[in-house]
Amino acid sequence: MYFSQMFLPTLREVPAEAEIMSHKWMLRAGIMRKLASGIYSFLPLGLRALRKVEQIVREEMDRAGAQELLMSALLPAESYRESGRWEVFGPEMFRLKDRNNRDFCLGPTHEEIFTETVKNSVRSYRSLPIILYQIQTKYRDEIRPRFGVMRSREFIMKDAYSFDRDEEALDISYKKMDEAYRRILDRLGLDYKVVEADSGAMGGSGSQEFMVISEIGEDEIAYCKACGYAANIEMASCPKLEHTATEEELPTEKIFTPNIHTISELAEFLDCAPTKMAKTLIFKADDELVAAMVRGDRELNEVKLKNVLGCTELEIADAESVGTATNAEVGFAGPIGLKIRIIADYEVAAGKNLIVGANETDHHLINVNMGRDFDTEVHDIRTIAEGDSCPRCGQAITLARGIEVGHIFKLGTKYSEQFKCNYIDESGDERPMVMGCYGIGINRLMASVIEQNNDEKGIIWPVEIAPYHVIIVPVNVLDETVMNIAHNMYEKLVESNVEVILDDRNERAGVKFNDADLIGIPIRINIGRKAAEGLVEFKPRNSSEAVTLPVDEAIEKILSQVKNH
């Protein structure tokens, strides 16, 4: 492709809306343009890279034995009403009516549709297992679209669904998808972690998230450098503690703590460490009030608490509800005398002579001990912290932020039972198929690659998904010798199936170099004053050094690097 013929509207200034590096470079490099909040058009350069990401995903899914199909993005409401998710999705689902007033939606996800398709086509155990996938546009009306295509209202997703006879067979399909996802991320050259995750509304017996390490990630992960353990911070386990405190249990005493509402205020007032305190938080779990206790220096993990309680909705109780439960203002709740269910964290159970709220405004109790002064259930309900012990090997935990690019679930029979997606086994009995669900975001993968591969000049594309492999930059397009070499190299590379841009613009060399760096083409060939000697400069985008080579050697080096990816 000749640069002069390309539709490549680059920007010199950083758009005000761009908060993160990938968003900034995708706009500046002419990868995409914004249509509306959370809605983007991919321009020719961006579409080439996007299609290459899709192809890597497609190759690895096919390699794992999955079969590609394509569902409609316009879906009838009946399928979602049958599963109950027409109401569950709420305002996040784009809804519309046809001319006959029939309800439809723009598909946010396709569990129901795949299940119905298999239900109507597969009956015998001999047809299982099946893994089907599509690469399809999804629509979710995000309340706050941000970070470009990282969280948008329209996005491209590969979603796959497996149908098996039993849990053991599901484990095999799940492992195939896990391995396929790892190969995808490896081929993209991404630094990532595979973490244990909460299944949330998807249900099922287990799930894993594929997290690309990035400071701008919306999720926090905990991992162990020693043994490889990794989990979303919502799921990271905190080990159960033994009673190690040897101090004698002291008599409980009520003390006056006027206008003290926070742990830091209480620590300063009593001149003691937050580790000696246990805060009691009152929640509304569905329609029931419950109390949760964690050590004063810890954060309560609401996902863990929700899983312990088995509730659908969990929210911090309002002041009126707290007053009803404790007979005190917010900030003075404690476990002694509470008439509601209490869940305490392991560290609270292991503590001695703790300081807690007295269920009386402006008062706290000191020297409170579980078992002697109050009884409670004990569970892991706190958020793991940097340096805590790994639940698997005991070494120190490290925290990092990550971008969730993929998520795989063991759905079990949740949808197959709802839709009567059954098969006939060897004995002639009818059984529900056991399902798995596997999603990976194509746009997010592309943006994540840019997030991890850029510098102050622009994008640094890996060869495998670069929109073009090589850009040839003749420094002076009016020099016949320079242009002859440029055209000769261009033709030879094109004949060898190398994707090449020839920058034939009559611009200053600095402008051309800056544009080449901005759009991130992996290899730049500069043709200048040594052209008469048959020499060119070979300049990798990820290096500051250029190597002078004879034309034929430069071509061989290009072919070697491109063909090895």
N, C-alpha and C positions, 0 to 999 in steps of 0.2 A: 504494500500500500504506500502511495506517495503522500507525504505529509500535507502537501498543498491541496490534496483532494479529500482529506479526512474531515469529518464533522467532529471537531474536538474543541468545544468551547471552554478552555481553561480559564481560571480566575487568578488574578494577581493578589487580591486581598482575601483575607480569611472572613467568610460569612459570619455575621453576628450570631446566628443560630447555632453554629458548630461549637459544641462543648468539649468534644473528645477528638483525639488525633485522627481516628479513622473517618469520622464524619467530616472533619476539616479537609482531609486529603481527597476524599471521595467527591466532594463538591469542587475543590480547586482543580483537581486533575481531570475534570470532565467525565467522571465515572457515572454520575447521576445528577438529577435535578429535582428539586422539591415541587410538588404540585399543590399539596395542602398538608396540614399538620399530620405527620406520620404516613404520608403517601409520597412515593418517589418514582420517577421514571428513570430507567437505566438507559444511558446513552451508548453508542456503539462500542466504545472502549470498555466500558463497564460490563456490557452484555457479554463480550467475548470472555472476560474473566469469570463472570457468573456461570456461563455455560460450561466452562472447564471445571469449576467446582461441582456442578451438577454431574458431569461425566465421571469424575472420580467417585462420587457417591454411588452413581449408577453401576459402575464397574465393580465396586466392592459389594454392593447388594446382590448383583448377579452372581458374583463369585461365591457368595454365601448360600446360593440356592433360592433366593427370592425371585419372584416374577413381577414384572412391572405392568401396571394397568393405569388407567386414568379415569377418575371419577369426576362428576360435575362439581363445580364450585357453587352452583345454585341448587339448594337442597330443600325438599319439602318438610314442613313443620312436623308432620305426623311421626317421622322417625325419632325426632328429639322429644316429642311428647311421650312416646312410648317408653323411652329411657328415663324420663323425668327431667331431662337437661334443658328443655325449652325454657323452663322457669329458672333453673339453677344458673344458667349463663347470664341471666339478667341483662343489664344495658350493654354488656360487652359484646353481645351478639347483634350483628346487623340483620334486621328483619325487614321484610317487604311483602307486599301482596301483589298477585297478578290481577289481570283484568276481571277475573271471576271471583275476586276477593279471597282467594286461597292463600294461606300463609306459607311463606318461604323464608329461608335465611341464606346469607352468604357463609359458606362452611367455615367454622372456626376449627373444626377437627372432624374426623370421619369414622370414629369407632362404630357408630350406629349403621352407617351406610355399608361399610365393609362386612359387618356381621350379617346384615340382611342379604347381601350379595352371596356370601358363602352359604347361608341358610337355604337359599333357594336353588343352590347348585350342587351341594355336596351332601351325600347321605351315608355313605359307607366308610368304615374305618380304613378301608383299602386306599381311600383318596387322601388320607392324612399321613404326615403333616403337610400343611400348606403355609407358605409365607408370601404374602402379597404386599406390594408397595406402590406408591405413586410419588411423583414430584409435582406438587400442586400449589397453587396460590391459596392462602388462607386469609381470613378476615376477622379481626377482633377490634372492637371499638375501644381501644385503650383509653383509660381516663387521663393519662398523661404520657403521650408519645414523647420519646426523647432519644438522644444519642443516635440520630439518623435511623439506620435500619436495624439497630440493636433492639429497639422497642418501637415498632411501627404498627400501623393499623392494617396494612396489607403486606404480606411477606410470603416468601416461597419456602415450602417445607417438604422434606421427604418424610412421609409417614408410612410405616409398615405395620402389618398385623399378622401374627402367627396363629394358626389353628391346629391344636394337637389333641391327642386322645386323653392324656392324663398329665399330672404335674411333672412326672419324670421326663416325659417327652417335651414338655414346655421348657424344662431346664436346658435341654439340648438346643432348642430353637433360640432361647435367650442367650446362651453362650455364643452361638453363631453370630447373633447381632452385636453382642459385646465385642467380639473379635473384629467384626467388620467395621465398627465405629472406631476402634483403636487404629486400624489400618488407614482409615480415612484421615484421621487427625495426624497420623505419622506421615502420610504422603503430603499433607499440607505443611509439614514442618512446624507444627504448633507445639508449644509448651503447655501441657495440660495435665489434669488429674481426673481420675475416675473415682467418684465419691458415692458413698451410701447416701440415699436420699429418702425423704418422706414421700409416700405415695399420694398423700393428700386426697383430693376428691376423686382421683382415678381409682383408688382402692387397690386391691390385690395384695400379694404376699411379699413383694419386694420391688425395689427400683434403684437405679443408679443414674447419676447425672455425670455428664462429660463437661468438665469445666476448663476453659482456657484461662490460664493465669494472666491476670491483668488488674492493674490498680483501679481501673474504672468499672470493674465488675460489680454488679448489683448484689451478688451473693458472696458470702464469706465461707471459706472452707477451712477445715482443720486437717492437718496431715502430719505423719511421722516420717522423718527422714531416715530413721533406723530400719523400720520394718515395712514401710510402704502403706500403712493404714491411712485411709482418707475418707472423710465424710463431710457432707454439708453441715454447717455449724448447727443447723436445726436438729440434726440427727446424731452428731458426734457424742459418743458415750462418755460419761464421767464415771470412773470406777467406784464401786462400792467401798466405803471406808470401814475399817475396824475401829473399835474404841481404843484409841491410843492415849487419850488424855488420862493422866494418873492423879490429877488434882482431886481433892475431896469435895464432894457435893456440899455446898454451903446453903444456909437457910435463905429462902426467897425473901426479898425485901422490895417494897414499893417506894419509888423515889419521885419527887416532884420535878418535872421537866417542862417548864412553861414555854409555850410557843416553839417547841422543837418538833419539826415535822419531817426532817430528812435524816438519813444515816450520817451524812457529813456533819450536820448540826449537832446530832447526838454524840458523835465521836469527840467533837471539840468540847462540848459541854461536860462530858464525863471523863475526858482525857484518857480515852482508851481506843483500841484499834477496832475497826469495823468487823474484823474476824471474830470478835467476841459477841457480835450481835446476830440476831436472826430476825429478818423482817417478814412480816405476815401480810400478804396481799390478798385482798378479797376480790373474787371474780364472779361473774355470772356465767355459768356453764349451761347453755340452753336456758331453762327457766329456773335453775337452782343456783343458790349462792354456795360457793366453796372457798376455802382458804388454802393458800399455798405458801410454804415457808422455805426461804433460802438464806444462806449466810449473808451478813450485811454487805460484804464486798463483792457479792456475786450478782449476776443477772439471771432472772427467771426465764426459762425457755418455754414460751407459750405453746409451741408445737409439741414438745414433750408432754407438757401438762395436758394438752388437749387429747393426746393419744392415751394417756393414763386414764383420763375421765371418760373417754369414749364418747365425747359430746360432738355435736355438729357445729355449734356456735360457741365461741369463747371470747369474752370481753371483760375488761377491768370494770368493776362495779362502780356505779355512781355514788356520790357522797351520801345520798339518802339511803341507799341500800347498805353502805358501809355502816352508817349510823344505826340502822335496824339490827344488823348482825352484832355490832360491838358496843352499842350504847356510847359511842365516842366519835369525835371528829376523825377525819382521815389523817393517818400518820400515827395513830396510837393503837392499832389493832395488834392483838396477841393471841396465842393459842389457848390460854387458860380460861375456861368457862365458856368458850365458843360452842354454840349448839349446832354448828354446821360441819360438814365433812372437811377434814384437814389433811392435806398432803404435804409431807416434809421431805426435803432433799437429804441425800445421804450425809452431807456435811453437818446438817442440823442435828441429825440423829447421833452423829459421832461427837458432837460438841459437849462441853461441860460448862455449867454456870453461865449460861447465855443471858444476854440482855434482850428483852422483848417488850412489845407494847403491853399496857396493862388493861386495855379495853376501857380506859377512862381518860378523858381529855386531859392533857398536860401531865400524864403520868406514865412511867415505864416500870417494869419489874427487872430486878437483877438476880442472878444466881438461879435461873430457871433451867430445869433439866427434864428432857423427855423421858417418859417412863415413870418418873417420880411425880412430876407436876402436871403432866398432860399426856394423853395418848394420841397417836396419829398413824396414818399409813406412811410408809417410807418408799420413795421412788427416786430415780434420777430425773430431776426436773430443772436442772440449772444449765446454763450455757457454758460450754468449755472455754477456757482462757489460754492465752499464750503461755507456754511453759508448763501447763498441766501435764500429768502423766498420760501417756498413750494407753488406751484401754486394752491394747493387744500386747505390747511389749514393755510398757512402763517408762520408756524414754520420753523426752520432752516433746510436746506438741507444738507445731508451728502453725500460725494462722496466715492466710492469704486471701486476697479477693479473686473472684473468678467470674467469667462470662459463661453462662450456661448455653452451650451450643447443641447439646443433645440430651435426651432423657429416655430411658428404656424402663418399661414396667412389666411385671407379671400381673396381668389382669385377672387370671383365673377364670371363673365362670360368671362374672358379674354381668357381662353383656349377653353371653350366649344363653343364660337362663332367662333373662328378660325378653329376648327375642326368639326363644325356643330354637336356637341354632344347635341342633342335636345331630348325632351320628348313630348308626346302628353298629354295635360291636360284634365280635365273633359269635356271641351267644344269642344274638338277635335282640339284645336289650338296647333301649334308646338312652343315650347319655349326652350331657351337654359337652360341647367342645371346650377345651381349656385354652385360653387366649393370652397372647402377649401383645404389647403395643410399643412401637419404637419410632421416636421422632428425632429429626435433626434439622436445624435451621440453615438453609442454604445462604440466605443473605447474611445471617450472623457469622457463618463460617468465613465468608468473604471479608466482612468487616473485621473479624478477629485476626485474620491473617495480616491485614493492614495495620491493626493496632499493635501487633508484635513485630512488624517489619516496616519501619519508617525512620526517617531522620529529619533534620531541619530543612532538607531540600524537597522532600516528598516521599512517595511510596517506594518500597524496595520489594518488588514482586518476586516470589520464588518462581523458578523457571516453569514448573509444572502448571501453574495457573495464570502466568503472565499473559496479558492480552496479545502481546507480540514478544517474540524471543529476543530480537535484535533490532536496534535502531542504527542506521548508517547515517553519519553526519558529515557531509562534505563541507569543509569550512568555507570554501569559496566556490559557489555554484557557477561562476563565470570562468573558472579555470577548466579548460578542456581536459587536461590530464586527470585532474581530481574527479571530474564527473565521469570520465570513462571508467576509472577504477570503481567508482561508486555504483554505476550501472552494471558493470561486470560482476561485482560481488553480489549485488541484489539478485540478478538473474540466477547465478549459481546456487545461492541459498534458497531461493524460491523453488528451484528444480529439485532441491534436496528436502523439500517439505519443511523448511524452516520459515517461521512467520516473521516477516521483516517489514520495518518502516524505513523508507528512504526519505530523509528530510531534505527535500528539494527546494525549500524556501530560500529566497534571497534575503536572508537575515544575518545579523551579526552572530559570530560563533557563540558568544556568551548567551544570547537568547536561545539558541538551539540547545546548548548544553543544559541550560536551566529547565527547558521544557522536557528534555529527555529524562532528567532527574525527577522532575515533578511527577510524570506519569509512570516512572518506575521500571522502565524496560530493563531486563536483567543484564544485557550486554550492549555496550555502545562502541561502535567503530568510528573513530575520528580519522578523517582523510584530509591532510593538510599539506604543509610545506615539504614533507618527505615523500609525497606521492610520486614525484619524478624518479625516485630511487626504488619505487615499488614497495614502499613501506607504509603501514597504517598503524594507528594506536588501538589496542584492545583494552577497553576500560569496563570492568565489571561494575554494576551499580552498587554492589555491597562492598566495594573497596575504593580507597582514595588513590590507589596507584594505577597508572596506565602502562601497558607494556607495548613496546614497538616491535612489530612483527612484519615479515613479508606477507603479501596478500594471501598466498596459498596456505601458509601456516595459520594465519588468522582464521581462514575458512575452516581448516581442519579442527582448530581449537573450538570454534563455534559448534561444529557438528558433534564433536565429542561431548561437549557440555549439554547440548540440547538433547541428544539421543540417549544420554544416560539418565534422563529424568522421565 
